[in-house]
Amino acid sequence: MHCDDWHLTEDLDELLDRAGDFLRSEPALHTVPLTVTDALRRRGPHVYGGEPPLFGVLETAGGVRAVLLHTPPFPLHVTPLTPDGAGALAARLADAGHPVPGVSGERETAAALAAAWRRRTGAEAAVHQRQRLYRLAGLTLPGPEPEGRARIAGPGDRDLLIRWYGEFTEAVGAEPQDPAEWADARIARGGATLWETPDGTPVSMAGATPEIAGQVRVAPVYTPAALRGRGYAGAVTAEVSRAARDSGVPEILLYTDLANPTSNALYQRIGYRPVADFAVWRFAG
C-alpha cells in the first residue's frame, strides 16, 4: 500500500461524497466520525477549535477502506486499519508536514498508527486512555432508583452545564470544546438531561448526540464527586437510553474508560454490551 492511496482534504463535502456510504455502513464502529462530521456540517468548521479540520480517505481499486478526521486540538481519529494502511497514513501525514498530537481509534489500529508515527518521526508515544465501546442490547432500569426525576436541561441550566462540562473534561483528561458553545448547542436541541432530587437540585447529567445513520451516542455522563455512589448516574443514563430507544433509534452507544470499573459495571447492569475496545495515544515532541 502506498501513501498516495490516502487522499487528504479540508473539504467536508468532498469527504462525505467519497466516504459517506462507507461511514454509514458500520454506524457503531464509525460513531465518532459520523457524529463529528454531523456537528461540523450543522455548526460550522470551527466548532471544535480554531484550526481547520483535516479529513482523509484511504481508497484503493476495491473502494474506500478507511477514513481519518482531525479536528485540532483533539487527537486524530481513524477508522479500523491494517498495519500497512497505518504505515501509509503515517508517511502521508509526515510528508504533508501535518502535526499529529495523538491518535484515537480501535485498539489495534491506534497502536499500529502510533508505532508507524514513531518510526517515521521519532516522536515518543504513550497510551493516554483505554476505552470500550458499548451498544444497548436490552434496557434494564437500575434499582433501587434514587428519589427524584429526570428532566431536559433548559436555558436556566446554562451556567450549570458550562461548569459540569468543564469538570467532566478535566476529570477525563480530554481537550474541551468551548464550554459555553457546548452548553448552548445542547440546550438548543434538548441534548442534555439532568437528574434532580425531589427539591429540584440537579445532581447528575447525561447527554446524547443527535441521531445520524441510525445511531446515537450517550455522552457525556457526569456526577460531581461529592454526589457519586447514590445511583444518580445510572438513573439519568437509563433515562437518556430509554428516550433514544423509544424514539426508534436502532443503535444506542456509549464509551467508557476501562480504568473505571464502576462505570463499566454500571452500564452492563443497565443493558449495554461490549462492541470493541479503543485507545487514545498521545505523542510527545
N, C-alpha and C positions, 0 to 999 in steps of 0.2 A: 504494500500500500504506500502511496506517495503523498507527501504533504500537500500537493496541489489538488488532491481529492477533497480537501477541506475548502469550501467556499466561505469566505468571511464577508460580512456586510453590516452596515449600521441601519439598514432599511428594514423596518419591521414588516411591512407589507411583502417585501421580497422573501423574507424568511417564511412567512405564513403561506405564500404562494408555493414555495418549494417544498415545505415540510409540514404544512398544517395537517394533511391527512395522516402523515406518519405520527405526529404527536397525538392525534385523536385515536389512533389505533390501539394505544395502550394507556388509557386515561389514568390508571393508578400509578404505574411506573413513571409516567410523564406529568404527574400532578404539578410539580414545581414549574416547568416551562409553560404549561398550559395556563396556570393562574398568573404567572408573572407577565407573559405576553398579553393576557387579557387586561391586566392592570395598565400596562403601557399603552394599549390601544385605547382604553377608556379615559385614562387620566393624564396621558402625555408622557414624553420620553424621559422626563426628569423626576418622575415620582419616587425613584429610589436613590437619586443623587444627582449632582450637578454635571457629571461626565456623561457623554452619550453612551448608550448600551452598545455592545458588540454581539453579533449573532454569527453562528456558523452552522454549516450543513455538510456532513460527510456524505458524498454522493458518488456512487460507482455505477457501472453498467447495470447492476441489479437494482438500482434505485437508492432512496435515502436510507442510510444506515444509522445515523446518529445526528444529534443536534446539540449545539452548545449555546449558552447565553451568558453574558457577563454584564451585570449592572453594578459598576463600581459605586461604593467601596466593597460590595459583597464579593465573596469568592465566586469564581467561575463555576457554573453548573453545567454538567454534561450528562446526557442520557447514556445508558449502558453501551460500553465499547469493548472491542477486543484489544489486547496489548498492542497489536500493530496499529490499530486506529488511534490509540493513545499516543504512541510514539510519533505518528504522522501529525497529530494535533500539536504536540509539544514543539515539533520542528516548525510547523506553520506559524504558531504564535511567536516563537522566538525570532524567526526570520522577519516577521512583521514588526518586531520591536514592541509587541503589546505586553504591558506589565500584568503579571498574574499574582495577586496576593495570596491566593489559595484556590482550592478546588473542592466542590461538593458533588456527590453522586453516589450511585450504587457502590457498595463497599469495594469490590474487586476493581471496578473501573476507576474509582478515586485513587486507590493505591497504585494502579498501573500508571495513571497520568502523573501522580506525584513523583514516582520513580523516573519516568521519562523526562519530566521537567528538571529534576535534579541532575540527571545525566547531561541534559542539554545545556543548562545554565549554571550548574554548580550550587544552586540555591538549596539551603537546608530545608527539610520538610518534616513536619510533625503532625500527628493526628490531634485535632482540636476537639472533636466531638464524634461519638459513635451514636447513630440513630437507628430506630426501627420504624418502618412504615407499617401501619395497621389499616385494615379495612373492617367496617362494621359488618358482622355476619348476622346477628340477631340481637336486638336491643334488650338488655336486662336492666331494669331500673335498680339502682343501688339501694340497699336497705340497711338499717332504717334511714329513710330520707330525713335530712335535717329540717327543723322548723323554718318556715319562710316560703318564698316563692321566687320563680324566675320572671324576669321582665326584660324587654328590649331596652337598651340604653338610648336615651334621648339627649336633646341639647343641654338639659340641665346637668348631665353627667360628663360633660366635656372635660372639665378640669380633672375629674377622677380618672377618666380614660387616659388622658395625657400622662398623669402621674404613674398609673399602673403599667402602661406600656413601657415607660422608661425603666421602671423597676424590673419588669419582665426581661427586657433585652439585656440589662446589666446582669441579672441573675444567670442567664444562659450564655453570656459572653457573645451575644450577636451584635452585628452592626445594625443600629436602628435606622428606620426611616425618620423623617421629620415627625415628632410625636403629635404636634397639633394637626398636621395634614392627615396623619393616620387616623386620629380620632374623628376629624371632620368627615372623612370618607366613610368610616364605619357607621357613624350616626346617620349620614345621608341615606344609606341603603339598609339600615337595620341590621348591620353586620356584627354587632356586639350584644351579648346577653349577660345580664347581671343576676346573681343570686343575692337576694336581700332577706334579712331577718324580719320577723313579724313587725318590728318597729320601723321598718323601712331603711335600715342601714345596709348598704351594699357590702358584701363580704367576699365575693369571688366573681370572676369574669371568664367567659369563653366566647371566642369569635368564630366566624366561619367565612371562608372565601365565597365569592359568587359562583354559581354553577356554570361550568363550561365543560363541554364534551361529556356530560353526564356524571361529573364528579364534583364533590365539594370537600374541602379540607377544613377540619376543625382546627383553628389556630387564631390567636394563642389561647392557652388556658393558664390563668394566673390567680393565685390566692396569696395575699400578704402573709409573710412568715408567721406573724403572731396569731393568725386565724386558721392555720393548717391543722389537719388531723381531725376535723369536725364533720367531714363529709360534704363540704360546700363544693369542692372542685368536681367530685363525682356527680353531684346533683345538677350543676349547671352544664357539665359536659353531656350528661344524659339528655337534658332538655334540648340543647342545640342539636344533638344527634337525632332526637325524636322529630324535631321540627323539619330537619332535612329529609328524613325518611318519609314523613307524612306528606311532604311536597312532591314525592315521587322521584327523588334523586337516586339513581342506581348505585353509585359508588360514594360512600361516605368514609373519608380517610382521616388519619392523623399521624403525626410523627411524635416519637418520644425520644428522650435522651436515655441511652442504655445505662448511663451512670446513675439513673434514678430508678431503683427497683420499685419504689412505692407507686410512681405513676404508671409504670408498665403493668404492675399487678392490677391497679385500679381499672385501667382501660380494658384489660382482658375480662375482668368481672362484669363490666358493662356490656361486653359482647364483641369487642374488637379482636381480630385475629391477625397474626403477622403476615405480611406480604413479602418484604425484603429488607435487608439491612443496608444502611447508607453510612457514609462517613464524610466529615469535613476535615480537610487538611489545610494547614497554614504554612506559607513559605516565608523564609527569612531572607533579607538582603534584596 
